Amino acid sequence: MTKNTLILFLLFSSIVSSQTHRIKAIDSLFVKWNQPNSPGFSVGIIKDSKCVYAKGFGLANLEYNIPNSPSSVFRIASTSKQFTAACIILLTEQGKLNLNNTLNEYFPNFPEYSKNITIRHLLNHTSGIRDYLTLAYLKNYESNDYYDDNDIMRWLVNQNELNFKLGSEYLYSNSGYWLLGQIVNKVTGINMADFAEKEIFEPLGMVNTHFHNDHNHIVKNRAVGYIPKDDNDYSISTTTLDMIGDGGVFTTINDMKKWDDEFYKRTFFSDTFWNLMTTQGILNNENQIEYASGLFIGQYKGLKTISHGGAFVGYRAEYIKFPEQKISIILLANRGDIYPTGICYQIADILFKDDFVESEKYINITQKKEEFITIPISKLEQFSGHYWNNAGSYSRKIYVKNDTLRYSRSKTNESSLLPVNKNTFKMLNINADILIKFERDSKDNSNMVFSVNEGNPFISKKYTPKNYKDKELQKFVGDYYSKELDMYYKLKVEKGTLQLYINDTKFLMKSIMENFFTNNRFGNIQFILNSDTNTIRGFNLARGRVKNLIFNKVE
């Protein structure tokens, strides 16, 4: 063997060894799920338009012991949104609609605000339209209950207000993408499922992909969705809902590769198409958001990403593209108890171990040397108190212990805060760069501003906790009606607690501050008082993707 041949042999052996090591490391991520009687995953990794990893783990069907594979067909939930957006973008290229067309042009029965909501607002989740899945929950629909497109349209048309001023915020809303699907129906004269089949799936050869707008439709090689009952037992978790747009696509690893390939090859879809698909939204204040058209444009450890996840009933999905490296990770799951994005990032950590940007922002933050200052206890005490985050519906307690400011999530979950300046603190023993700043807003309210890795801030407002006695709670008792929801809610006092009833479903409302109550599952209610008599007039309800829903007290 010549010297050059030996060098090439050793180099080749090194490459093979490295690839084998990475494959084993990725396989190991799924060992605990790759068991008998366990649903699982199909996983694909694409590099330079070649599928370098495609495997199934666990079972697609527990009743017949059918294993998952790259050809198993999964519901991908909200990962479907990019295909809805693609239909809209194709129609703009065909000259059949414009992204500045307004909602009322297609659906004139909507309230006045629809005259200003554009297709672009719907694509970017900046319309403020309330989420229909949340509305269904607030109307006391269970996950197995049936409703259809006509019901959703009636609910949305009945909403007199938006969650926020049009274009002022980003708030993910399934209603926006459901409406985009309805617009495709209007413009084309056919159901979006048929339009997507003709314009996207057939040209790309995605023969095992479709918008599932008929729950009775037979799907060959379908992976059944499951949720765990206990460690060794599962229940089937599926749906009878037929709406599409916000979700509804069924597909495989093999078909998603064909969609991924087209991003680079541009055989059927133009540069303009992909530019519009990946153009991020802009708020009224000119701030750019991460959401584009059915896709998030972001970064992971310094590498650009294009991605979207999905979660519905017993299915989970994640599709992350690293466009500059021409690598994509696809994970499809038929179990509802996992976090696919986190698993995909674990895969990325294995693939890109030597490629991450070694900047201060992305190295192990806990190893950075910080220069902390000393603040007297008397000064630290001014930050003590309770802080409420309205967007996330959670409370945090700040207090001083052993000369150190403490950030308390619960009695058993706390972190120390050390000052980097007179009102900014760094959270210790967290594998992230978390800074907490205490400041006053324009109304002189005390706020706690929380940021992670220099990302967007989360603002929590300081409040005074309120503990009500049984007699004090009586003023909240009564029936309340929402015209927008067309529902009656009832409030009762039982054993010194305020209970909210929706038909026979009961929610314990926990007092946070004066006239403000919360429930982890149901949401928050802020009571509205009559200014002249100081009596209860009604309440404002907020739950996740529904805000500012007014209930009036029935006299």
N, C-alpha and C positions, 0 to 999 in steps of 0.2 A: 504494500500500500504506500503510495507516494505521500509526501508531506502535505500537499494541497488537498489530496483526497481525504487524508486523516482529518484535516481542519474542517472540511465540509461535512464529514461524517459526525464529528463532535458537535458542530453547530446544529446539524439536523437533529441529533440525539437530544441536545439541550432544548430545542424548540418543542419536540415531541413530549419531552419530560415535563416542560412547563405547561403545555396544553393539557396533558393528562392530569397534572396536579390541579389545574383550575376546574376541569370537569368533575373530578372527585370532590372538590370543595363545594361546587354548586350542587352536586347530587346530595351532599351531606345536609344541605339546608332543608331537604324534604323527607329525610329518613323517618321522622316521627309521624308523618302523615302517610307514608308509603307502607301501610299495614293492611292486613285482612280486615274487611268490614269497615273501611274508612274511605270516605270520599276524599278527593284531593285536587290535582292540578294537571294542566298541560302547560308546558313551559317551552318557549322558543327564543333563541338568540340568533340575530341576523347580523352578519358582518359583510360589507361590500356586496350586498344582494345575494349572499350565500347563507343558507341555514346551517350554522356551525354547531347548533345544539337544539334538539327537538325531542322532548321526552314527556311521557305521561307518568303521573304518580297517583297512587290510590285508585279507587273505583269510580267509574262513570255511573254505574248502576249497582246498587247494593243487593237488589233482589235477584239479579242474574249473574252477579260477580263479574261484570264486564269492566275491564280496566280502562283508565283514561289513556289517551294517546294523542299525538299531534293532529289526528283527524276527528277527534271527538268534538261535537258541536255544543258550544256553551252560549248561554245568554250573557251579553257583556254589559248590560245595564247602561249607565251614563257614558261609557266609552263609545256608545252608539252616536253621541252628539256630533262627532266629527263627520259622520255620514249624512246627517241631517243638514249640517252646514254645507257640506259638499253639494247637496242638491240645490241649495239656495245659490251658491256661488256659480254653479253651472247655469242656472236660469238667468243670472246677471250676464254671463258671457253670451247667452243666446238672445239677449236683449228683451227678455220677457218680464224682468222686474229690475228695480234699482234698489240698492241698499238704503237709499233715503226715502223709499216709499213708506207710507205710514200705516199703522195698524187699522185705522178706521177706513182706509181705502178698500180693505178686504172684508172688514167686519164692522159695518156702520152702527151696529147696536151697542157697541162699547160706549162707556161714558166719555165725556168731553176730553179727558186726558189722552185718549187714544189718537187724537189728531196730531199729537207731537211725538208719539212713540214710533221710531223708525225700525226697520228690519235690522239695521246695524245695532240699535239698542238691544234688541232681542238676542242677537248673536253674541254680544259682549256681556250679557247679564247686567245691564245698567238701566233697564226699563223701570224697575221697581214693582213690576207685576207680582202679585202674591203667588206663592208656590201651591199648585193644586193638590199635591200629595199632603201637604200640611193642612190645607183647607179640609180635605177629606178626613183627616185625623180629628180635626176640631169639630167636624160634623158627626163624629163618633162612628166613622166607618172603620171596621177592623181590616186586617191585612188580607183576609179571605173573602171580604165582601166584594160585590161586583158593581161597577158603574161604567159608563161609556163616554164617548166623545161628546155627546149631547149634554150629559150631566156636567162635564168639565166646562164646556162653553157657557152653560147657564150660570155656573158658580162664578166664573171670571167676569162675565158681563155684569153680574150683580155687585162687583166690588167697586164702591164709589171712590175709593182712595187708593193710592199707591203706597208701597212701603216707605218710600222716600221721594224727594224731588227728583224728577226725571234727569238722569245723567249725572247725578251728584255722587252716587255711590256704586260700588260693585256688590251685588248680592245674588248668589247662585239661585236660579229659579227654573224648575222643571217646566213651569207654565210657558216660559218664553220659547223653549225649544219645541214644546207640544204645538204652540201657535205657529211656529215656523213650518212644522209638518202640515198643518192645516192650510197655510198659505201655498205650499207646494201643490196641495190638492186643488185649490182654487185656480191657480195659474195654469196648471197643466190639464185639468179636467179629469185626472186619474189619481188614484191613491198614491201617496209617496212611496209605498212599498213597491208598486209596479214601476214607478219612475226610476227609483234607485236600481231596481233589477236591470232595467233597460240601459240606463246611462252610466252606471258605475260597476255593478257586480258582473254583468255579462261581459263587457269589454275587457275587464281585468281577469276574467276566468275564475272569479270567486264563486264556484259552483255550489259551495256549501254554506253560502251566506245569504241572509234575507232579513227584511224587517218583518217581525212576527206579529201581524195584525189580526190573527185568528188563533185563539188559544186552543182550538180543536185541531189545528193543522198538525199533521204527523211530521216529525223531524227525525230522519234517519241518523243514527249514531249520536243521538242527543245524550249529553251528560245531565243527569237528574240533579236538581238542586237540593241540598240538605242543610239542616241546622242541628247541632248537637243537643240531645236531651240530657245525657250524662257522658262519662268518659268512654263508654263502649256502645252507645246507642244513639240513633239519629231519627229525625222526622223528615219526611219529604217537605220541601219548602218551595212552592211554585206559586203561580198566580193565574187568575182567569181574566185579568185586565188585558184589553186588546189595543190600548192606545200606543202610538209610536211617535217618535220625534225626539222626546227627551230620553228615550231608551228604545228597547225592542229589537235590537239586532242580535241575531244568532250567527255565530261564525266559528272558525277553527284557527289553530295556529298556522296551518298551511295556507289558508286564505288570507290571513292578516299579513303574511309575508308578501303576498302579491300586492296588497295595498301599500305596504312599506316600500317595496321596490319602485312603485310608480313615483314616489316622492323624488327619487333620484333620476329615473330614466325619462320621465316626462313624455311617455309614448302617447298617452291618451289625453292627459290634462296639461294645460299650458303653464308657463311660468307665472302668468297673471293669476291663474287659478290658485296656485300654491302660495303666491304672495298674499292674496286676499285671505286664504285660509290661515295664514300665520301672522297677519297684521293685528297687533294688540290694540285693545280698546283704549280710548282716551276719555277721561272724566271732564266735567264742565270746567274744573280748575286746571285743566291741561295735564294733570297727572296721568301717567300711563299705568294701566293695570296689566296683570299677567295673562288674562284671558283673551284669546283671539276669537277664532270661529270654531267652536267645538274642541279647542286645544288650549292647553296651558303652555306658555313660553316662559321657561325659567332656567335655573341653574342648579347643578348638584356638584358641590365641592369644586366650583370653578369651571365646570364643563356645561355648555349650553344643553338644555333639554327641551323637547317638544313632547307633551304627554297628556294623557287623560285616564282617569280611573273610573271604576263603576262599581256600584253595590246595590243589589235589589234581591229581595227574597233570599234564596239559598245560593246566590251566585256572587262572585267577586271577580274583578278584572283590573288589569293595569297594562298600559302600553306606553313605554318610555323610549323615545328616540334620542340618541346622541348624534345630531346631524354632522358635526365636525369630524367625528370619528367614524361615521357611517356604521354605527352599531345601534341596534334596537333590541329591547328586551320586552317580551310579551308573556304575560302570565294570566291564565284563565283558570278559575277555580269553581268547583261545584259544592262549596261549603261556605256557609255564611258567618264563620267565626274567625276569619283571618284578615290580616291587613296586607293586601297585595303590594301596595306601594313600598312598604318597609322591606318586604322580601326582595323586590326588584332592586332596591338600593343596596341590599346585601350582595346581590349578584353583581351589581356595578362595582362594589368595593373589591370583589375578586377579580373582575375583568380589568379595572383601571387602576390597580394598586400603584403603578408607577407613573400614572398620567395626570393625577389630580394636581390642580394648581397649588403650589406650595407658598401661598400668601398667608399673611398673618390672620386673615379672616377664616381660612380653612384648615390651618394646622390645629393640632389638639390644643384647644383654647386653655385647657386646665394647666398646660405647661408654660403658658406665658407668664412672664414676671410682671406683676402689677405693683404700682406705687400707691399704697393706700395712705390715707391721712387719718388723723385722730380727731374725733368729734366728742365733746363732753356728753355725758348721759342726758343732761338737761336739754341739750340740743337734739339728741336722738329722739327724745320723748315727743317732740313736736310732730314727728312722723307717725307715731303710734295711732292705731285706730282700725276701723273696718272700711274696706273699699269694695265697691260693687262694680263689676264689669257687665254692662247691659247687653253688649253684643254676644257675650258667651254665657250669660246668665249664671255667673258664679261670684262668690264672695271670698275675699282674702283678708286675713288679720295680720296686721303689722304690730309688733310689740318688742320691747327691750328685755333681753335676758343676758345676765352676766356681761354687761357692758357692750353687748352686740345687738344690732337690730335683727329681728327674726321675721321671716316671711312664712306664714302658716297657711297651708292648704287644709289641714285637719290636725288633730292632736298628735297623730303619728306620722305626719308628712310635712316637714318643715325644712327651711334652708336658711343659712346665715347670710347676712348682707354686710359687706364691708365698703366703707365710703371711698370713692375716688376723687370726689370734691364735696362741697358743702351740702349738696342736695341730690347727688347721684351715687348709686351703690351698685356693686357687682355681686351677683349671686355665686356663692361658693359651691364646690363639689358637684357641679353640673357640667356635662360634656357639651357645652355650648357657651357662647358669649352672651350672657343675659345681663342686661343693665336695667336698673329701675331708677327712674327719676321722679322726684316729688316736686310738683309745681302748682301754681294757681292759674286758672283760666281767666278769660276776660270778665267773667262774673264773680271773680274772687273765690271760686270754689276750689277746694283742695283736690288735686288729682294725683294718681300714681300712673306713670307712663312706663310700660313694660315693653322691651324690645329684645329680640333674639337674633344674634349674628347680624346686627345692623339692619334688620328687616323692618317692615312696617310696624309702627307702634300700636300697642293695645292700651286703651285708656280706661282706668277704673276710677270712679268718683268716691270720695270719702263720704261716709254716712254715719248716722247715729242709729244703732239697733233699737228696735221697738219690740217689747214683749207685752202682748195684750193679755188682760185678764178676761175671764169668761164674760163678764157683764159688758166689757168694752167691745167685744166681738159682735155683740148683738146688733149693732148698727149696720153691719154688713149683710145680715140675713135678708133673703128675699129672692125673687125671680128676676132674671135679667134677660133681655132679648137683643140679638144682633140682627138687624135687617140685612146686612151684607151676607151673613152666614145663614140667615133664616133659621136660627136655632135659639131655644130657650135654655139657659143655664140656671141652676138653683144653688144657693149658698146656705149652708146650715152650720150651726155650732153644735159640736158633739164632743163631750168630755173635755171641754176647754180648748178645743181646736176648731179651726175654720175648715169646713169640708165643702168642696165644689162637686156638684153632681151634674153629669151629662147623661140624661136618662138614668140608667142603673149603674153607670160607671162613676166611681168616687175617687177624688183626688184630695190628698191632704195638702192644704196651702200653708206654707211656712212663712211666718212674719219675718221680713227683712228690715224694713224701716216703716215709718208711719204711712199708713194707707197703701203699703206696697207688700205683696205676697208673691211667693214663688213655689213652683213644684218642678222637680227635675225632669219629669216626663211631659207634663202638661204645658208649662210655660210660666209667664209672669203676668200678674194683674195689678194695675195701678188704678186705685179708686179715684173717681172724679167727684168733687164736692160742689154743691150749690153754693155760690158765693155769698148769698144773702142769709141762708139758714144753716150753713155748714153741715148739711145733711148729704147723704150719698145720692148722687144723681146717676151713677153708672160706673163702669170701669173700662180701661184701655187694656186690651189683651195683646201680648207679644209672645210668639213661640217660633224661634229659629227664623225661618224664611217667610214668616207672616208677622207684620208689625202694624200697629195703629188700628187694630180692629176694635170698634166701639160697641159696647153692650150698654143699653139703657135699662135702668131699674124700672120694673113694672109696678105701677102703683095700684 
